[in-house]
């Protein structure tokens, strides 16, 4: 015979207050009127068009002129507000969600038309960027963020030394006479340690971002298939002018320096555009599934302590796998850098290290959170065991 334990809840739980109409009316708390309603409306480009939404029977996407007809009926019914959801054309979507702040954008024109016709109607718009981004997510694969990463990396003494060394070498190559390596090196070191260097280094990496995530900087790839970076803007800085003039050095408009040899196809121009497009979907999807799984696990578990501890172990595994993944990614980048050595290699490695350090912070948080959940699970399990024993003990 299976062993049974007394329940802490009554077997029968009558709903006395809900049995009769009068009692339900007495305890009812919510009264719904048109004042509580917001009508969602889906807007498309064009004129005089209505498109049925297959996944939502009875719901249509409408053009702005049809939107005004819908709004007229809603105002007559007393509905106080509408929420607009623009359907942005694929060609109007972009990585930077430019249509979100375009005065001539679909949502902007719809808002103006509604407020001009029905000034008393509340118009609510979603500040999320997913209708306007090419990857359909709220986050941006942002050149500003990448440039900010480069600007932080520019404070790394190793990177500063590598850039100064490369600038010194390039000045020596440009000079028609012998130059003082000590003088030029000191000048370059002063420049990379100065206030103007981080911004200029960040600007150079904006081009690198465009090179990786779009296909709009083909000039960054030379005839031998190598990724090159233009150092001419740095040498054009005013701190170099006096020394360059003294050696009668004329800085060319472009001064390409290869950072890679025989670039693999995976890191050729535009190949990482798929990362920009699908990366946010994958990250948000995995996070959502993980959160849903965690909630369902804890809710369904009979032994909550063990369930919480198991989630903690899972989070610890996520952190550990993340660390392993970063090391695998680092080895892949090492292969892409190939035979590159010297200052260009140090520049690239400093950038990689800056990126990895930022990711390590999040992985460390995951590890700390996992450890905390394991401890919490053990505590909950111990307290639950004490409670069960007290219930079973005869009085």
Rosetta blueprint (number, residue, H / E / L):
1 X L
2 X L
3 X L
4 X L
5 X L
6 X L
7 X L
8 X L
9 X L
10 X L
11 X L
12 X L
13 X L
14 X L
15 X L
16 X H
17 X H
18 X H
19 X L
20 X L
21 X H
22 X H
23 X H
24 X H
25 X H
26 X H
27 X H
28 X L
29 X L
30 X L
31 X L
32 X L
33 X L
34 X H
35 X H
36 X H
37 X L
38 X E
39 X E
40 X E
41 X E
42 X E
43 X E
44 X L
45 X L
46 X L
47 X L
48 X L
49 X L
50 X E
51 X E
52 X E
53 X L
54 X L
55 X L
56 X L
57 X L
58 X L
59 X L
60 X E
61 X E
62 X E
63 X L
64 X H
65 X H
66 X H
67 X H
68 X H
69 X H
70 X H
71 X H
72 X H
73 X H
74 X H
75 X H
76 X H
77 X H
78 X L
79 X L
80 X L
81 X E
82 X E
83 X E
84 X E
85 X E
86 X E
87 X L
88 X L
89 X L
90 X H
91 X H
92 X H
93 X L
94 X E
95 X L
96 X L
97 X L
98 X H
99 X H
100 X H
101 X H
102 X L
103 X L
104 X L
105 X L
106 X H
107 X H
108 X H
109 X H
110 X H
111 X H
112 X H
113 X H
114 X H
115 X H
116 X H
117 X H
118 X L
119 X L
120 X L
121 X L
122 X E
123 X E
124 X E
125 X E
126 X L
127 X L
128 X L
129 X L
130 X L
131 X L
132 X L
133 X E
134 X L
135 X L
136 X L
137 X L
138 X L
139 X L
140 X L
141 X L
142 X L
143 X H
144 X H
145 X H
146 X H
147 X H
148 X H
149 X H
150 X H
151 X H
152 X H
153 X H
154 X L
155 X L
156 X L
157 X H
158 X H
159 X H
160 X H
161 X H
162 X H
163 X H
164 X H
165 X H
166 X H
167 X H
168 X H
169 X H
170 X H
171 X H
172 X H
173 X H
174 X H
175 X L
176 X L
177 X L
178 X L
179 X L
180 X L
181 X H
182 X H
183 X H
184 X H
185 X H
186 X H
187 X H
188 X H
189 X H
190 X H
191 X H
192 X H
193 X L
194 X L
195 X H
196 X H
197 X H
198 X H
199 X H
200 X H
201 X H
202 X H
203 X H
204 X H
205 X H
206 X H
207 X H
208 X H
209 X H
210 X H
211 X H
212 X H
213 X H
214 X L
215 X L
216 X L
217 X L
218 X H
219 X H
220 X H
221 X E
222 X L
223 X L
224 X L
225 X L
226 X L
227 X E
228 X E
229 X E
230 X E
231 X L
232 X H
233 X H
234 X H
235 X H
236 X L
237 X L
238 X H
239 X H
240 X H
241 X H
242 X H
243 X H
244 X H
245 X H
246 X H
247 X L
248 X L
249 X L
250 X L
251 X L
252 X L
253 X L
254 X L
255 X L
256 X E
257 X E
258 X E
259 X L
260 X L
261 X L
262 X L
263 X L
264 X L
265 X H
266 X H
267 X H
268 X L
269 X L
270 X L
271 X L
272 X L
273 X H
274 X H
275 X H
276 X H
277 X H
278 X H
279 X H
280 X H
281 X H
282 X H
283 X H
284 X H
285 X H
286 X H
287 X H
288 X H
289 X H
290 X H
291 X H
292 X H
293 X H
294 X H
295 X H
296 X H
297 X H
298 X H
299 X H
300 X H
301 X L
302 X L
303 X L
304 X H
305 X H
306 X H
307 X H
308 X H
309 X H
310 X H
311 X H
312 X H
313 X H
314 X H
315 X H
316 X H
317 X H
318 X H
319 X H
320 X H
321 X H
322 X H
323 X H
324 X H
325 X H
326 X H
327 X H
328 X H
329 X H
330 X H
331 X H
332 X H
333 X H
334 X H
335 X H
336 X H
337 X H
338 X L
339 X L
340 X L
341 X L
342 X H
343 X H
344 X H
345 X H
346 X H
347 X H
348 X H
349 X H
350 X H
351 X H
352 X H
353 X H
354 X H
355 X H
356 X H
357 X H
358 X H
359 X H
360 X H
361 X H
362 X H
363 X H
364 X H
365 X H
366 X H
367 X H
368 X H
369 X H
370 X H
371 X H
372 X H
373 X H
374 X H
375 X H
376 X H
377 X H
378 X H
379 X H
380 X H
381 X H
382 X H
383 X H
384 X H
385 X H
386 X H
387 X H
388 X H
389 X H
390 X H
391 X H
392 X H
393 X L
394 X L
395 X L
